[in-house]
Amino acid sequence: MDRRKSDRLHDGKERDVGMTAEVVDLNCTTCLDVPSEKVLQMAIDADLEGVVIVGWGKDGQEYFASSYACASEAGWALQRGLWNLNTNTDRMEDETMNG
């Protein structure tokens, strides 16, 4: 519906409510998925030295790519990413629980 706001009715059909919406980058943690194109563009803009990409295609096929020639470096990058994910998740949970 080309950036026009729509409401989904109970029957699953959408109806145009005649409003336009602008997507704003909040730069915060969210429980909502972010479009992969946006995440990839953010990585390009970050001018990274190396990357490891893991994902799933719309057809359900796994996708893996790495700019590192050495598998151990790709694995290390994945492990560091998981460590950061877990650390940030733990920190956010602590802040939520402890105010």
N, C-alpha and C positions, 0 to 999 in steps of 0.2 A: 504494500500500500504506500510506497514511496515516501517514507518519513512522515506521513500523516498519522496522527493518533487514531487508533481504532480500539473498539471494545469487542471482546469475544462474548458472544451470546451463549446461553446454555446449550444450544444445539451445535456449538462449535464453529458457527459461522461468524465472520467478523463484520462489523458495521463501522462505517466512517463517522467519526464524531466531529469532523471538520476543523480540527486543531492541528497545528504543526508543532513539532517538538524538536528541541535541539539536545543532542547527547552531550553531556558535560563530563569531562574526566575529573573524578573526585580525588584521585591519587590516594586511595585509602584501601584498607582491607575490607573485603566484601564476601558474602556467601553466594553471590551471583556469579555465574560464569562470565568471563570476558571473551569477546570474539578472538579467535586465534590470530586473525589478521592484525588486530590491535597489539597483541602481545608480541608478535613477530616484528612489527614496526617499532615498538618500544625497544626491542633488542637491537635493531639496526641503528636506531638513534643513540643508543648507549655506547656505540663504537667499541664493541667487545673484541677482545683478542682471540677468544675461542668460544665455541658453543657446542652444546649437546641438545638435540631436539628429540623429544619423545612424544608421540601422540597417536591418535587413531583417525583414520580417514572416515569420510561419511559412509563408506561402504563397510566400516567396522575393522578394516585391516590395520594392524599395528604399523607404525612408522617410526624409524630410528635413523638419525643422521648425526654425524659428529664432524667437527672441523679438525679434531685431533687425530693424527695418524696412529698414535699409540693407544691401544685399548685401555691400558692402565690409567692414562690421563683422562680419558673419557669416563671411566668408572669413578675416578677420584672426583671429577666435576659433578657427577650424579650423586655421589655420597655426600659431598659438601652441600649440594642443593637440598637433599633430604634432611641433613642436619639443620640447615637454616630454616626449612619449613617447620620441622618439629620444634625448634627453639622458639621461633616466632609464635607458633600455635600455643605452646606452653605459656609464654609470656602473656599473650592475650587472654588466655583462660585465667591466669593468676590475677590480672588486672580486673577482669570481670568479677571474679569471686571475692576479691579483697577491696574492690572499689577503687 
